[in-house]
Amino acid sequence: MRTTVCRMAKRMTSMMYRSTKPEGDVSSVFASLSGDDMNKPLEFRFAELKQEIIQGYEQQVKDSWFRLLDVLKQETETIRRSKQSSIPEIDFNDIHNLSSELQNNIRTRGVVIVRGVLPETDALELKTGVKKYIKQNPHTRAFPQEKPVVYELYWSPEQVLARSNSRVLQTLAFVNAFWHASPDTQICLTENIMYVDRLRIRQPGDKEFALGSHIDGGGIERWEDPEYRSCYQSIFQGRWEDNDSFDATHRVQAQMSLYNTAGGCSAFRSWQGWLSLSTVNPGEGGLLVNPLLKFTTPYWLLRPFFRKVKEKNSWEMDTASSFWPGAVPGRGQEMNDSLHPDLELSTTMVSIPTVRPGDMVFWHCDTIHAVDSVHRGQDDSSVFYIPAAPLCQINAEYLAEQRHCIARGVPPPDFPGGEGESRHVGRANDKHINTIEGRRAMGFEPFVLKSSMTPGEKEMITKANRLLNF
């Protein structure tokens, strides 16, 4: 009972104060960049939480763990052999004509590259423009501050234009369509809110932005919040094979940011994603993914319930300790070979194939990903972060708050606070949102009811418009 009360209090605090976050940068999201210790036990209440989560299913969970380890051995070997060829790729013009085989492969891998979303020249012009914006505003906060890679920029004209581009919005709708929910679930997967995010310009030779294997969308919250935990119920009952990574039924109310830290994410991003502004080959400062979503998700979710006995070189159940590998409250979930040995991340993190300006890359919100530890290329590796975020209750509430940020030039609610771009020269305003669908995604036009919608979709459209005062 005590832990339940604590969780409820944290959820209320998160919702009340998420718009007044402390100042910071992208390092606020990660323990490895913030200097937090990922190897020390958490508070005792987390030991109680372990017992609560799998109570009554201890033997089933134990049996499922060893089934999973056997399958992982086979699947990791497949990835080592196939490398880049394991990453699904499609052309923008084919997004409505995918074979069922390719669709299933995208669901299994948890990652997809969509080629040619924007013409290459258009994407390069966006990069030229945003570089000019940065030069005009040398006081821009960035990480690392000495040699910036990730800029605390959200409202450059180029970012706003990219977010309102019809082809970008069509691509977001395409990836959202991989998800499903019950007819009564209040979510509209055909409508997307624009979750405003940062940009990255990584220069050749950079070693500072060495972001290791991790998952966004919260850390300890996946276990701590009861609704978030419900997304993985079959895993915690010893039936990991039945887990559906694309069922949004419980995601729509999951609390992903319980600690009000500068890097917490409170919105439901179905896919993380970015728009490429550069030609980037493997090893040139780009993205690495572990394309084993179906098998890695149950592993890292069950990992806190087991400990390795070195003397026996085997695993035994652990529901007494408060050790939670890679999960530090207030930070994202991180992984490494020491904490998650059976993932064999040193050989199963795959550099995505070459991307060009105008391509978009998406990875499922539970997909393990990282960035190259060293940028070994000759040119910059630049992207606008543009994730998919379907219309649901928590996203509509977020949009209602975010909508007011563009006029003031301050960071969106989930991001580090402070003055942001309020003094920046040439900052965008809502007039730069130049398409009707872009204005709708940014909360400046009402969502449209359609007769073909499910009861849950219709209710969500009505609620969202009410929240946005339409």
Secondary structure, 3 states (H helix, E strand, C coil): CHHHHHHHHHHHHHHHHCCCCCCCCHHHHCHHHHCCCCCCCCCCHHHHHHHHHHCCCHHHHHHHHHHHHHHHHHHHHHHHHHHHHHCCEEEHHHCCCCCHHHHHHHHHHCEEEEECCCCHHHHHHHHHHHHHHHHHCCCCCEECCCCCCEECCCCCHHHHHHHCCHHHHHHHHHHHCCCECCCCCCEEEEEECCCCCCEEEECCCCCCCCCCCEECCCCCHHHHCHHHHHCCHHHHCCCHHHCCCCECCCHHHCCCCCCCCCCCCCCCCCEEEEEECCCECCCECCEEECCCHHHHHHHHHHHHHEEEECCCCEEEECCCCCCCCCECCCCCEECCCCCCHHHCHHHHCEECCCECCCCEEEEECCCCEEECCCECCCCCEEEEECCECEEEHHHHHHHHHHCCHHHHCCCCCCCCCCCCCCCCCCCCCHHHCCCHHHHHHCCCCCCCCCCCCCHHHHHHHHHHHHHCCC
